[in-house]
Amino acid sequence: MPHLAIQRNILNDKPCNEAMVNPMKKVRALIVDDEESARDVLTNLVKSFCPELELLAACATVEEAAQFIRSEKPNLVFLDIEMPNYAGYELLDFFESIDFEIIFVTAYDSYAVKAFELCATDYLLKPVKIERLQAAVKKAQDRITLQNVVENYSLLKQTLASDKVEQIAVFDRGERIILQVNNILAIEAQESYSKIYTEERVVFVSRNLKHFEDLMDTIPHFLRTHKSWIVNLNKVDRFNKTVGEIFLKGGICAKLSKAKKPAFRSAFEK
């Protein structure tokens, strides 16, 4: 195999040919970042605070990472976004199928972060915080045993390639579900969970309503109408301003607070 400009930390140099890891084994991880200092910082954090990971190497370019992944079969890749020659997410184009999880490590603004949240395993903002690193690794560890990774990252590529959010990936009691945004009728807060009403089904997600409000703030026909509700204005049949009720398709009745009435009427009557 040609020489790769990588830093290696391999205790067991035997390649792992399994697409999914045995839960009792360590997760085999790779770091991809063009900045040496960033690679060193993340390497030290992983070694010090993530004993469940076996850090295989650190690559400086997407091309090197693609070659290493084919050879060593890591389960998890920490991937920087701004890379020379190729953007980090273009690593996906080097493979016909994706059988590893990705955690983005980025200094991007909040809009880019929201795009990554839609379907990436997780993201870390530079400088990386220990608690966020550990939480992201735990999430990746849980997801490594799940299937349908290819569909997840296909959705990610579509999201990054366009300005419109058309789909979101959510987990409902362990099942990964792709939801068409235009099919969402409303989202209701249920303590630390959210209840998503769609034209086909109702989905419970372990995310609070603020998460979805931030996610959809670039979509003008979604509006927070109450502390417990976000509604799709395109799905509203009628509303009662006196009692503060919004009636949507499918028989759903959402709430409209006094404070939100002016914004709702302005948006709805356009």
C-alpha positions in Angstrom: 0.0 0.0 0.0 1.4 3.5 -0.9 2.7 5.6 2.0 0.1 7.8 3.6 1.0 11.0 5.4 -0.8 9.9 8.6 -0.1 9.6 12.3 -0.7 6.1 13.6 -1.5 4.9 17.1 -2.2 1.2 16.5 -2.1 -1.4 19.3 -3.5 -4.2 17.1 -2.6 -3.7 13.4 -5.0 -6.4 12.1 -7.7 -4.9 9.9 -11.3 -5.3 11.0 -13.4 -6.6 8.1 -16.7 -6.3 9.9 -19.0 -3.5 8.8 -20.6 -3.4 12.2 -18.7 -3.8 15.5 -19.4 -6.3 18.3 -20.6 -4.2 21.2 -18.0 -5.8 23.5 -15.1 -4.6 21.2 -13.7 -1.1 21.1 -14.9 1.2 18.3 -12.2 1.6 15.7 -11.8 5.3 15.0 -10.0 7.6 12.5 -9.4 11.3 12.6 -9.4 13.4 9.4 -8.2 17.0 9.6 -5.7 19.0 7.5 -4.4 20.9 10.5 -1.7 19.1 12.4 -2.5 21.0 15.7 -6.2 20.1 15.4 -5.3 16.4 14.8 -3.0 16.4 17.9 -5.6 18.1 20.1 -8.4 15.7 19.1 -6.0 12.7 19.4 -5.1 13.6 23.0 -8.8 14.2 23.9 -9.8 10.8 22.5 -6.9 9.0 24.3 -7.6 10.7 27.6 -11.4 10.7 27.7 -12.8 8.0 25.3 -11.5 4.6 26.5 -14.2 2.9 24.4 -12.3 4.0 21.2 -9.3 2.4 19.5 -7.7 5.3 17.6 -6.2 3.9 14.5 -4.8 6.9 12.8 -5.0 10.6 11.8 -5.1 11.6 8.2 -4.4 15.0 6.7 -6.5 14.8 3.5 -9.7 13.2 2.3 -7.8 11.1 -0.3 -5.6 9.6 2.4 -8.6 9.0 4.6 -10.5 7.2 1.8 -7.5 4.9 1.2 -7.1 4.2 4.9 -10.8 3.4 5.4 -10.7 0.9 2.5 -7.7 -0.8 4.1 -8.4 -0.7 7.8 -12.2 -0.5 8.0 -12.8 1.9 10.9 -16.2 2.0 12.5 -16.1 5.8 13.2 -14.5 8.8 11.4 -14.0 12.2 13.0 -14.2 14.4 9.9 -13.3 18.0 9.5 -15.3 20.0 6.9 -12.9 22.5 5.5 -10.2 20.4 3.8 -7.8 20.9 0.9 -8.9 19.7 -2.6 -12.1 18.1 -1.3 -14.6 19.3 1.3 -14.8 16.9 4.2 -18.2 15.6 3.4 -17.0 14.7 -0.2 -15.3 11.7 1.5 -18.7 10.0 0.9 -18.2 10.2 -2.9 -15.2 7.8 -2.6 -17.5 5.0 -1.6 -20.4 3.2 -3.1 -21.7 2.3 0.3 -21.0 3.8 3.7 -20.5 1.3 6.6 -19.0 3.7 9.1 -20.3 6.5 11.3 -19.2 10.1 10.9 -18.8 12.8 13.5 -18.2 16.2 12.0 -15.6 18.5 13.6 -16.3 22.0 12.4 -15.9 25.7 13.0 -18.9 26.3 10.7 -21.7 28.7 11.6 -25.1 27.6 13.1 -26.8 27.1 9.8 -24.2 24.5 8.7 -24.4 22.9 12.1 -28.2 22.5 11.7 -27.7 20.8 8.4 -25.3 18.3 10.0 -27.8 17.7 12.8 -30.3 16.5 10.3 -28.6 13.2 9.6 -25.0 13.0 10.7 -24.2 11.0 13.8 -23.2 14.2 15.6 -21.0 17.2 15.3 -18.4 18.9 17.4 -17.6 22.6 17.4 -13.9 23.7 17.6 -12.5 24.0 20.2 -13.8 20.6 21.2 -15.4 20.3 24.6 -14.8 17.1 26.5 -18.5 16.6 27.5 -19.6 17.0 23.9 -17.0 14.7 22.6 -18.0 12.0 25.0 -21.7 12.4 24.2 -21.0 12.2 20.5 -18.9 9.1 20.9 -21.7 7.5 22.9 -24.2 8.3 20.2 -22.0 6.9 17.6 -21.4 3.7 19.6 -25.2 3.3 19.9 -25.7 3.8 16.2 -23.0 1.5 14.9 -25.3 -1.4 15.4 -28.1 0.2 13.4 -28.6 -0.4 9.7 -29.4 1.9 6.7 -26.3 4.1 7.0 -26.2 4.6 3.3 -29.6 6.3 3.2 -28.6 8.5 6.2 -25.6 10.0 4.4 -27.3 10.3 1.1 -29.7 12.6 2.9 -26.8 14.5 4.3 -25.3 15.1 0.9 -28.6 16.3 -0.4 -29.0 18.7 2.5 -25.5 20.1 2.1 -25.9 20.5 -1.6 -29.0 22.7 -1.4 -30.3 25.6 0.6 -33.7 24.0 1.3 -34.3 21.5 4.1 -36.5 18.9 2.5 -36.1 15.9 4.8 -35.1 15.2 8.3 -33.8 12.0 9.9 -35.2 11.2 13.4 -35.2 8.3 15.8 -38.5 7.0 17.2 -37.9 4.3 19.9 -34.7 3.1 18.2 -36.1 3.2 14.7 -34.5 5.6 12.2 -37.1 7.4 10.2 -36.8 9.8 7.2 -39.5 12.5 7.3 -40.5 14.7 4.4 -40.6 18.2 5.8 -43.6 19.1 3.7 -45.6 16.2 5.2 -45.1 17.4 8.7 -48.4 19.0 10.0 -47.2 20.1 13.5 -44.8 19.4 16.3 -45.9 19.3 19.9 -43.7 19.5 23.0 -44.0 16.6 25.4 -41.7 17.6 28.2 -38.2 16.7 26.9 -39.6 14.9 23.9 -41.4 16.1 20.8 -44.4 14.6 19.1 -44.3 15.0 15.3 -47.6 14.8 13.5 -47.2 13.9 9.8 -49.7 13.0 7.1 -48.9 9.3 7.6 -48.0 8.8 11.2 -47.2 10.3 14.6 -43.5 10.1 15.7 -42.0 10.6 19.2 -38.5 12.0 19.2 -36.2 12.5 22.2 -35.5 16.2 21.3 -37.1 19.3 22.8 -39.2 21.7 20.7 -36.4 24.3 20.7 -34.3 21.9 18.7 -36.9 21.8 15.9 -37.6 25.5 16.1 -33.8 26.1 15.4 -33.8 23.5 12.7 -36.7 25.0 10.8 -36.1 28.7 11.2 -35.1 28.9 7.6 -38.5 27.4 6.4 -41.0 30.3 6.4 -44.1 28.2 6.5 -43.2 26.6 9.9 -44.0 28.9 12.9 -43.8 28.5 16.7 -47.4 29.4 17.7 -47.2 28.5 21.4 -44.6 27.4 23.9 -45.7 23.8 23.1 -46.4 24.0 19.3 -44.8 24.5 15.9 -47.3 24.3 13.0 -47.0 24.0 9.2 -48.9 27.0 7.9 -49.6 25.2 4.7 -51.6 22.6 6.6 -53.9 25.0 8.5 -57.6 24.7 7.7 -58.8 27.4 10.0 -58.2 29.0 13.4 -60.2 30.5 16.2 -58.5 33.6 17.5 -60.9 34.0 20.4 -59.9 30.7 22.1 -56.4 30.4 20.6 -56.9 27.2 18.6 -55.5 26.3 15.2 -57.1 23.5 13.3 -54.9 21.5 10.9 -55.5 18.8 8.4 -56.0 15.4 10.0 -58.1 16.8 12.8 -55.1 18.2 14.8 -55.9 21.1 17.1 -52.8 23.2 18.0 -52.6 26.1 20.4 -52.1 29.7 19.6 -50.8 32.0 22.4 -51.7 35.7 22.7 -48.1 36.7 22.1 -47.9 34.7 18.9 -51.2 35.9 17.4 -49.9 38.9 15.4 -47.0 36.8 13.9 -49.4 34.0 13.1 -52.0 36.1 11.4 -49.4 38.0 9.4 -47.8 34.8 8.1 -51.1 32.9 7.6 -52.9 35.6 5.7 -50.1 36.3 3.2 
